[in-house]
Amino acid sequence: MNFDYKTELKKIATLNSPIIISSGTFGTSGAYLDLIKNQNIGAVVTKTITLEAKSGNPQPRIFEGKNFIVNSIGLENNGVYDFVINFDKNYKNIPFPIIVSISGNDESEYVKIIKKINELNSPVAVELNLSCPNVDSEGLASAMNLKSFGKTVFNCSQVSKFPIITKLSPFQCINTMYAETAEKNGTTAISLINTVPAMVIDTENMSPFLGNTVGGMSGPAIKPIALKMVHEIYKSVTVPIIGMGGISNYRDALDFLMVGATAVSIGTMNLVDPELPNKILKNIDNFLTKKNIHDFDELKKRFQKNL
């Protein structure tokens, strides 16, 4: 069966496939683009952009464990003004829809960034990274305040000419009120989960391994956590959900689609195998053919009736 992978993210876009490349794992170098140009990727998410330039956290920034990594990059970027000026140079040859990820210390910074992003034409959406475990700032505290959280989503949705995707942390996903508040305040979709706050110790030297002491954990080990949270949020909102967290093969992708995700986003494993999207889709096609399932809605319904 030649399965139709087209994915409707409602007001955002019709994607050619349900597979998205997560923020922080998509690059714009020629060598990388050569690797992925023939992949059936639905969309890509830029590195998170902030109002002013950030140098990121001190080294070391990445710890590789068994089935996970802990990173402490710290949102290193050149700031939104440089991003907009150099957007065409960096992104004009990208053959996939582009979602711009942004982060601010408070609601006013998010709005300022959005207004600058509005100068662009080609992005299909803006993702609000409302909680980054690698950044020590007021932004995380503000994002955990439900009133401030809702105000940020509302004001961004009011000023943005692009649809808004709200990215939730694991802590925000424990309480479905954050997802519900995001929907009430104008978000077009919700993505979850962001990395899980984590810490690694250099036992021999009796010190933190990461230069920033703490970071965010991602990779296959967090999949059960993310899966449970997508399942819960799906029951609480009507906007599309982009599920992420440890997707490394077609079964992982199918699991997220079954519990309620409309699309899935690959992060850590994209760093391991940039050609993973086509491998996942080929095996999804084989699975759906074997099960005599004709679309993703039917896949979801079959799972939901077994709950």
C-alpha positions in Angstrom: 0.0 0.0 0.0 1.3 3.4 -0.9 0.1 5.2 2.2 -0.9 8.8 2.0 1.2 10.5 4.8 -0.3 14.0 4.4 -1.0 15.4 7.8 -3.4 18.2 8.6 -2.2 20.6 11.3 -5.4 22.5 10.9 -4.7 26.2 10.6 -1.0 25.7 10.3 -0.4 23.7 7.2 -0.9 20.4 5.4 2.3 18.6 5.9 3.6 16.0 3.5 4.3 13.7 6.4 3.7 13.6 10.1 7.4 13.7 10.9 8.9 17.0 12.2 12.5 17.6 13.1 12.8 19.1 16.6 14.3 22.4 17.5 18.0 22.2 18.3 18.6 19.1 16.1 18.1 20.6 12.7 21.1 22.2 10.9 21.4 24.4 7.9 24.9 23.4 6.6 25.1 22.1 3.1 26.5 18.7 4.2 23.6 18.1 6.5 21.0 19.2 4.0 22.5 16.8 1.5 21.8 14.0 4.0 18.1 14.9 4.5 17.0 16.4 1.1 15.3 13.2 0.0 13.7 12.5 3.4 9.9 12.8 3.6 9.9 15.4 6.4 6.7 17.3 7.2 8.4 20.4 8.8 11.6 21.5 10.6 11.9 23.6 13.7 14.7 26.2 14.0 17.0 26.5 16.9 15.3 28.6 19.6 15.7 32.3 19.0 15.8 34.9 21.8 15.5 38.7 21.7 19.2 39.3 22.3 22.2 37.1 21.4 23.1 34.3 23.9 26.5 32.7 24.2 25.1 29.6 25.8 26.3 27.6 28.8 29.8 26.7 29.7 31.4 23.5 28.5 30.9 20.6 28.7 27.4 20.8 27.4 26.4 17.3 26.5 26.5 14.0 28.3 25.8 10.7 26.4 24.2 8.0 28.6 22.5 4.7 27.8 19.4 5.5 25.8 19.5 9.2 26.7 21.5 12.4 26.5 21.6 15.3 28.9 22.3 18.6 27.2 23.0 22.1 28.5 23.4 24.1 25.4 21.6 27.1 26.9 19.8 28.5 23.9 23.0 29.8 22.1 21.9 32.0 19.2 22.6 35.4 17.6 19.3 37.0 18.6 16.2 37.7 16.6 17.5 40.7 14.7 20.4 38.7 13.2 18.1 35.8 12.6 15.7 37.9 10.5 18.5 39.6 8.6 20.1 36.3 7.7 17.0 34.2 7.3 17.0 34.0 3.5 20.7 33.2 3.4 20.3 30.4 6.0 16.9 29.0 5.1 16.0 29.8 1.4 17.3 26.3 0.3 15.4 24.4 2.9 12.9 22.2 1.1 10.6 21.8 4.1 8.1 24.0 5.9 9.8 26.0 8.6 8.6 26.5 12.2 10.5 29.2 14.1 11.1 28.4 17.8 11.4 31.4 20.2 12.0 32.0 23.9 11.8 35.1 26.1 12.4 36.0 29.7 8.8 37.4 30.0 5.7 38.1 28.0 7.0 41.4 26.6 10.1 39.7 25.2 8.0 37.1 23.4 5.9 39.8 21.9 8.9 41.8 20.7 10.4 38.7 19.1 7.1 37.9 17.4 6.8 41.4 15.9 10.3 41.0 14.4 9.5 37.5 13.1 6.4 39.0 11.4 8.8 40.7 8.9 9.4 37.2 7.4 7.0 35.5 4.9 8.0 31.8 4.6 7.6 30.3 8.1 4.4 28.3 8.6 4.2 28.8 12.4 6.0 30.1 15.5 6.6 27.7 18.4 6.7 29.3 21.9 9.4 27.6 23.9 7.8 28.5 27.2 10.1 26.4 29.4 13.8 25.5 28.8 15.4 23.6 31.6 18.9 24.7 30.5 18.3 28.4 31.1 18.4 30.1 34.5 16.1 33.0 34.1 12.7 34.5 35.0 11.3 32.8 31.9 10.9 29.4 33.5 9.3 30.9 36.7 6.9 32.9 34.5 5.9 29.9 32.4 5.0 28.0 35.5 2.6 30.7 36.6 -0.7 29.8 34.9 -1.9 33.4 34.6 1.4 34.6 33.1 1.5 31.6 30.9 -2.0 32.3 29.5 -1.2 36.0 29.0 1.9 35.2 27.0 0.1 32.8 24.7 -2.8 35.3 24.3 -0.6 38.3 23.5 1.6 36.3 21.1 -1.4 34.9 19.2 -2.8 38.5 19.0 0.3 40.0 17.4 1.6 37.1 15.3 0.8 36.8 11.7 1.8 33.1 11.9 -0.1 30.4 13.8 1.2 29.8 17.3 2.4 26.4 18.6 2.8 26.2 22.4 5.6 23.9 23.6 5.0 22.4 27.1 7.5 21.2 29.7 6.9 17.9 31.5 5.9 19.9 34.6 3.3 21.8 32.6 2.0 18.5 31.2 1.3 17.0 34.6 -1.6 19.5 34.9 -3.8 19.6 31.8 -4.8 23.2 32.7 -1.7 24.5 30.9 -2.7 22.9 27.6 -6.3 24.0 28.2 -5.2 27.5 28.9 -3.0 27.6 25.8 -6.0 26.5 23.7 -8.3 29.1 25.3 -5.8 31.8 24.6 -5.3 31.2 20.9 -2.7 28.5 20.4 -3.1 26.7 17.1 -1.3 23.5 18.3 0.5 22.1 21.3 3.9 20.4 21.2 5.1 18.2 24.1 7.2 17.3 25.8 10.3 19.5 26.2 13.4 17.8 27.8 13.2 16.6 31.3 15.4 18.5 33.9 18.3 16.3 34.8 21.8 16.2 36.4 24.9 14.2 35.8 27.7 13.7 38.3 31.4 13.2 37.5 31.9 10.7 40.4 35.6 10.4 40.1 36.1 14.2 40.5 33.2 14.6 42.8 31.7 17.4 40.7 28.9 18.1 38.3 29.7 16.8 34.8 28.0 19.6 32.9 29.4 23.1 33.0 26.0 24.5 33.9 25.5 21.8 36.6 22.1 20.8 35.3 20.5 20.3 31.8 17.7 18.7 30.0 17.3 14.9 29.4 16.1 13.6 26.0 16.3 10.3 24.1 14.5 7.0 24.1 14.6 6.8 27.9 12.0 9.5 28.3 9.5 8.1 25.8 7.1 6.5 28.4 6.8 9.8 30.2 6.1 11.7 27.0 3.6 9.1 25.8 1.6 9.3 29.0 1.5 13.1 28.8 0.3 13.2 25.2 -2.4 10.6 26.1 -3.6 12.9 28.9 -3.4 16.2 27.0 -5.2 14.6 24.0 -8.3 14.1 26.2 -8.3 17.8 27.3 -7.9 19.8 24.1 -9.1 19.9 20.5 -6.1 21.5 18.8 -3.5 19.3 17.1 -0.8 17.8 19.3 2.8 17.4 18.1 4.2 14.5 20.2 7.9 14.2 21.0 10.2 12.5 23.5 12.4 9.5 22.6 11.1 8.6 19.2 13.7 6.3 17.6 11.8 4.0 15.3 8.5 3.4 13.6 6.9 1.8 16.7 7.6 4.9 18.8 6.0 7.1 16.1 3.0 4.9 15.9 2.6 4.9 19.7 2.4 8.7 19.8 0.0 8.8 16.9 -2.2 6.2 18.6 -2.5 8.0 21.9 -3.4 11.3 20.3 -0.6 13.1 18.4 -1.4 14.4 15.0 2.4 14.7 14.2 5.6 13.5 15.8 8.9 15.3 16.3 12.3 13.6 16.2 15.1 15.2 18.3 17.9 13.3 19.8 17.8 10.4 17.3 18.0 12.9 14.4 21.5 13.5 15.6 22.2 9.8 15.4 20.6 9.1 12.1 19.4 12.0 9.8 17.8 9.4 7.4 15.5 8.1 10.1 12.3 9.8 8.8 12.1 7.6 5.6 13.0 4.5 7.6 10.1 5.2 10.0 7.6 5.9 7.2 8.5 2.8 5.3 7.9 0.6 8.3 4.7 2.5 9.2 3.5 1.7 5.7 4.3 -2.0 6.2 2.6 -2.0 9.6 -0.6 -0.3 8.4 -0.9 -2.6 5.4 -0.5 -5.6 7.6 -3.3 -4.3 10.0 -5.5 -3.2 7.1 -5.5 0.4 8.4 -6.0 3.1 5.8 -5.3 6.4 7.6 -4.0 7.7 10.9 -7.5 8.5 12.2 -8.4 4.8 11.9 -5.2 4.0 13.7 -6.1 6.3 16.6 -9.7 5.0 16.8 -8.5 1.4 17.0 -6.4 2.3 20.0 -8.9 4.5 21.7 -11.6 1.8 21.6 -9.2 -0.5 23.6 -8.8 1.9 26.5 
